[in-house]
Amino acid sequence: MTTYWCERAWLPDGIAEAVRIEVDGGKIASVAANASRAGTVLKGLTVPGFANGHSHAFHRALRGRTHHDRGTFWTWRERMYSLAARLDPDSYHRLARGVYAEMVLAGYTSVGEFHYLHHAPGGKPYAEPNAMGEALRQAAEDAGIRLTLLDTCYLAGGIGVEPDEVQRRFSDGSATGWAQRVGEMREEGTFRVGGAIHSVRAVPADQLSEVDNGVAAGRPLHVHLSEQRAENEQCLAAYGSTPTGVLHDHGVLGERLTAVHATHLTRLDIERLGAARSRACFCPTTERDLGDGIGPARTLLDAGVRLCVGSDSNAVVDAFEETRALELNERLASEQRGRFTAEELLAAATDHGAIGWDEVGELAAGAGADFVTVGLGSVRTAGIEPSGVVFAASGVDVQDVVVAGREIVRDGAHQLIDRPETVLAKEIEALWQS
């Protein structure tokens, strides 16, 4: 049994003082407020660990390298494809361990990795068919973060278009081939396996339900949905329906489905997602980086869609920045303040259930022992009300992080990987020189 004493902690019924948390076997055994000081003292505000609902780890190597000649989404994508062509299991492991360490330092205790970089150049399978997924699993273990590998079915370069040279690395040829490969992976410890449909452009409509059926019961299914207006236009031209409509028609909408981005939706799309009790994962820092637009987060929540957030391209890795952007983007779009309460924002930020960790996300007995302590004495947080931390703090204010009962960050330093910034600099430079 390990005991932590928190100056303040955000419990399910609000912020409490002098909170003692006892951890046993990776779970919270008990929580008591107004408790005498004992065990490890956590100064500041302790909150449940943040969940990164959507990540492409290798995109981290694009940060600060896609701004030349102003750029568009499509020129960014070409740069991304160039990067994808350079990675192999060894280099991907080295890069991802730095990326995941950065995430933990920023307050994330779990990550859903939207993984489609499966095979060797040209699409030839590695001797170990899941070598790239294994590289990510090992990287997450090295960095001390929970990982849900959202293994992604990606079969086409567009509706009715064959994959190009780079995209052949992504494809298993069919939904059946994808499901067979994914079925060979085994979960253990802090590693779980879910699935994803890359998009309705990349998976033919007649194979959507097969992908859905290929994901194990109780595990999440994600899909990029209506991120770009061009996606909607292509889908309407090919199927006479929006991407949400195609998923609805093929029985894919449901409670375990998370629609990533959900930016350009019709009223009927929103109604269908709400009726299905699906989730929507917003990635505000990437959506603004790519110029995608502002999705209807408040309208979706009001319709019954559960919200979560992710870092996506990892152009920014900061749990607080991602979370408050839900509210700040809504203010810009609606010209109104107070679109979300602080409690609603925290609920979205700590929705580990979206990536298959239903037992994680609150400071309560029986929950997974994932929590983050934020300093309240920095130039950013000095003088704030504790509940204002979601608006004021940044990743550098994270002092301590516990994942599954293990101390991964102590006093702002990662305990498993020495100088993650050096790891990232070395690996990213090597990739672009290769």
PyMOL commands that set and color helices and strands:
alter all, ss='L'
color gray80, all
select helices_A, chain A and resi 57-62+73-84+89-105+121-123+131-143+167-169+175-182+205-214+229-239+243-249+267-275+284-289+297-302+319-334+342-349+352-355+386-392+395-397+420-433
alter helices_A, ss='H'
color red, helices_A
select strands_A, chain A and resi 2-11+14-24+27-32+40-48+50-55+108-115+146-153+191-197+221-225+257-261+279-282+306-309+371-374+398-403+406-410+413-414
alter strands_A, ss='S'
color yellow, strands_A
deselect
rebuild
show_as cartoon
